[in-house]
Amino acid sequence: MDKKTGPRQGKPDLERMAVLRSLPIEIKQQITGEEAHAFLYNEPLPDSLLEKLKDYIVAEDKIAS
């Protein structure tokens, strides 16, 4: 199977799954399967997903302040 669409090792991160589920429907409809898999399995996020989530992401340096 193709590495990008084949089965993943381990289980998806349940906290990340909850985050995806909590997004507005308009955003969820724009996220591709590949982007969702990268997010759920804590893989490097595609730039396309970062752009879609830019209004929902808080930079780590802002959290520490």
Backbone as JSON Lines, residues from 0, in Angstrom:
{"i":0,"aa":"M","n":[0.83,-1.19,0.0],"ca":[0.0,0.0,0.0],"c":[0.87,1.24,0.0]}
{"i":1,"aa":"D","n":[0.32,2.3,-0.52],"ca":[1.01,3.59,-0.52],"c":[1.21,4.06,0.92]}
{"i":2,"aa":"K","n":[2.42,4.53,1.21],"ca":[2.74,4.97,2.57],"c":[1.8,6.05,3.06]}
{"i":3,"aa":"K","n":[1.35,6.94,2.19],"ca":[0.51,8.06,2.61],"c":[-0.93,7.63,2.9]}
{"i":4,"aa":"T","n":[-1.4,6.57,2.26],"ca":[-2.79,6.19,2.46],"c":[-2.94,4.83,3.12]}
{"i":5,"aa":"G","n":[-1.83,4.13,3.37],"ca":[-1.89,2.81,3.98],"c":[-2.21,2.89,5.46]}
{"i":6,"aa":"P","n":[-2.36,1.72,6.08],"ca":[-2.66,1.72,7.51],"c":[-1.51,2.31,8.32]}
{"i":7,"aa":"R","n":[-1.83,2.95,9.42],"ca":[-0.83,3.59,10.27],"c":[-0.46,2.64,11.41]}
{"i":8,"aa":"Q","n":[0.74,2.83,11.92],"ca":[1.16,2.1,13.1],"c":[0.6,2.82,14.32]}
{"i":9,"aa":"G","n":[0.1,2.06,15.27],"ca":[-0.43,2.67,16.47],"c":[-1.82,3.24,16.26]}
{"i":10,"aa":"K","n":[-2.25,3.97,17.27],"ca":[-3.59,4.56,17.24],"c":[-3.49,6.08,17.11]}
{"i":11,"aa":"P","n":[-4.53,6.71,16.57],"ca":[-4.51,8.17,16.48],"c":[-4.58,8.79,17.87]}
{"i":12,"aa":"D","n":[-4.06,9.99,17.98],"ca":[-4.07,10.74,19.23],"c":[-5.51,11.18,19.51]}
{"i":13,"aa":"L","n":[-6.06,10.74,20.64],"ca":[-7.46,11.02,20.94],"c":[-7.71,12.51,21.18]}
{"i":14,"aa":"E","n":[-6.75,13.22,21.75],"ca":[-6.92,14.66,21.95],"c":[-6.98,15.37,20.6]}
{"i":15,"aa":"R","n":[-6.13,14.96,19.68],"ca":[-6.13,15.58,18.35],"c":[-7.43,15.25,17.62]}
{"i":16,"aa":"M","n":[-7.94,14.04,17.83],"ca":[-9.21,13.66,17.21],"c":[-10.33,14.57,17.72]}
{"i":17,"aa":"A","n":[-10.31,14.85,19.02],"ca":[-11.32,15.73,19.6],"c":[-11.21,17.14,19.01]}
{"i":18,"aa":"V","n":[-9.97,17.6,18.79],"ca":[-9.76,18.92,18.19],"c":[-10.37,18.96,16.8]}
{"i":19,"aa":"L","n":[-10.07,17.95,15.98],"ca":[-10.64,17.92,14.62],"c":[-12.16,17.92,14.66]}
{"i":20,"aa":"R","n":[-12.72,17.15,15.55],"ca":[-14.19,17.07,15.64],"c":[-14.8,18.39,16.08]}
{"i":21,"aa":"S","n":[-14.05,19.18,16.84],"ca":[-14.61,20.43,17.36],"c":[-14.53,21.59,16.37]}
{"i":22,"aa":"L","n":[-13.84,21.39,15.25],"ca":[-13.71,22.47,14.26],"c":[-15.05,22.75,13.6]}
{"i":23,"aa":"P","n":[-15.25,23.97,13.14],"ca":[-16.48,24.29,12.39],"c":[-16.58,23.41,11.13]}
{"i":24,"aa":"I","n":[-17.78,23.09,10.75],"ca":[-18.02,22.21,9.6],"c":[-17.36,22.73,8.33]}
{"i":25,"aa":"E","n":[-17.32,24.05,8.17],"ca":[-16.73,24.63,6.96],"c":[-15.24,24.28,6.87]}
{"i":26,"aa":"I","n":[-14.57,24.23,8.01],"ca":[-13.15,23.9,8.04],"c":[-12.97,22.39,7.83]}
{"i":27,"aa":"K","n":[-13.77,21.59,8.52],"ca":[-13.67,20.13,8.39],"c":[-13.87,19.68,6.95]}
{"i":28,"aa":"Q","n":[-14.74,20.33,6.23],"ca":[-15.01,19.95,4.84],"c":[-13.82,20.24,3.93]}
{"i":29,"aa":"Q","n":[-12.95,21.14,4.34],"ca":[-11.79,21.51,3.52],"c":[-10.58,20.62,3.78]}
{"i":30,"aa":"I","n":[-10.56,19.91,4.89],"ca":[-9.39,19.1,5.27],"c":[-9.4,17.79,4.5]}
{"i":31,"aa":"T","n":[-8.27,17.49,3.85],"ca":[-8.15,16.26,3.09],"c":[-7.83,15.09,4.02]}
{"i":32,"aa":"G","n":[-7.99,13.89,3.53],"ca":[-7.66,12.7,4.31],"c":[-6.2,12.68,4.71]}
{"i":33,"aa":"E","n":[-5.33,13.06,3.79],"ca":[-3.9,13.09,4.08],"c":[-3.59,14.09,5.19]}
{"i":34,"aa":"E","n":[-4.22,15.26,5.15],"ca":[-4.01,16.27,6.18],"c":[-4.52,15.78,7.54]}
{"i":35,"aa":"A","n":[-5.68,15.15,7.54],"ca":[-6.25,14.63,8.79],"c":[-5.36,13.55,9.38]}
{"i":36,"aa":"H","n":[-4.84,12.65,8.55],"ca":[-3.96,11.6,9.04],"c":[-2.69,12.18,9.64]}
{"i":37,"aa":"A","n":[-2.1,13.16,8.98],"ca":[-0.89,13.8,9.5],"c":[-1.17,14.42,10.86]}
{"i":38,"aa":"F","n":[-2.29,15.07,11.01],"ca":[-2.65,15.71,12.28],"c":[-2.89,14.66,13.36]}
{"i":39,"aa":"L","n":[-3.68,13.64,13.05],"ca":[-4.05,12.64,14.04],"c":[-2.89,11.79,14.51]}
{"i":40,"aa":"Y","n":[-1.91,11.57,13.64],"ca":[-0.78,10.71,13.98],"c":[0.48,11.51,14.28]}
{"i":41,"aa":"N","n":[0.31,12.8,14.58],"ca":[1.41,13.67,15.0],"c":[2.59,13.64,14.03]}
{"i":42,"aa":"E","n":[2.27,13.68,12.74],"ca":[3.29,13.74,11.69],"c":[3.49,15.21,11.32]}
{"i":43,"aa":"P","n":[4.54,15.51,10.58],"ca":[4.7,16.9,10.13],"c":[3.46,17.35,9.36]}
{"i":44,"aa":"L","n":[2.96,18.53,9.71],"ca":[1.72,19.02,9.1],"c":[2.01,19.69,7.76]}
{"i":45,"aa":"P","n":[1.22,19.35,6.74],"ca":[1.37,20.01,5.44],"c":[1.06,21.5,5.56]}
{"i":46,"aa":"D","n":[1.75,22.3,4.76],"ca":[1.49,23.75,4.76],"c":[0.03,24.05,4.47]}
{"i":47,"aa":"S","n":[-0.6,23.22,3.63],"ca":[-2.0,23.44,3.28],"c":[-2.89,23.33,4.52]}
{"i":48,"aa":"L","n":[-2.58,22.41,5.42],"ca":[-3.37,22.26,6.64],"c":[-3.1,23.41,7.59]}
{"i":49,"aa":"L","n":[-1.84,23.82,7.7],"ca":[-1.52,24.96,8.56],"c":[-2.26,26.21,8.11]}
{"i":50,"aa":"E","n":[-2.38,26.39,6.81],"ca":[-3.11,27.55,6.29],"c":[-4.6,27.46,6.67]}
{"i":51,"aa":"K","n":[-5.17,26.28,6.57],"ca":[-6.59,26.11,6.9],"c":[-6.86,26.31,8.39]}
{"i":52,"aa":"L","n":[-5.87,26.0,9.22],"ca":[-6.05,26.08,10.67],"c":[-5.44,27.33,11.3]}
{"i":53,"aa":"K","n":[-4.96,28.26,10.49],"ca":[-4.23,29.42,11.01],"c":[-5.03,30.22,12.05]}
{"i":54,"aa":"D","n":[-6.35,30.25,11.94],"ca":[-7.16,31.0,12.9],"c":[-7.4,30.22,14.2]}
{"i":55,"aa":"Y","n":[-6.94,28.95,14.24],"ca":[-7.18,28.09,15.4],"c":[-5.9,27.65,16.09]}
{"i":56,"aa":"I","n":[-4.75,28.03,15.54],"ca":[-3.46,27.62,16.09],"c":[-2.88,28.73,16.94]}
{"i":57,"aa":"V","n":[-2.38,28.36,18.11],"ca":[-1.7,29.31,18.99],"c":[-0.25,28.9,19.04]}
{"i":58,"aa":"A","n":[0.64,29.85,18.79],"ca":[2.07,29.57,18.81],"c":[2.51,29.19,20.21]}
{"i":59,"aa":"E","n":[3.45,28.25,20.32],"ca":[3.91,27.79,21.62],"c":[4.52,28.92,22.45]}
{"i":60,"aa":"D","n":[5.23,29.84,21.81],"ca":[5.84,30.92,22.57],"c":[4.79,31.84,23.19]}
{"i":61,"aa":"K","n":[3.61,31.91,22.61],"ca":[2.53,32.7,23.21],"c":[1.9,31.99,24.39]}
{"i":62,"aa":"I","n":[1.94,30.68,24.39],"ca":[1.38,29.89,25.49],"c":[2.25,30.06,26.74]}
{"i":63,"aa":"A","n":[3.55,30.07,26.56],"ca":[4.48,30.16,27.68],"c":[4.42,31.51,28.37]}
{"i":64,"aa":"S","n":[3.99,32.53,27.67],"ca":[3.95,33.88,28.26],"c":[2.89,34.04,29.3]}
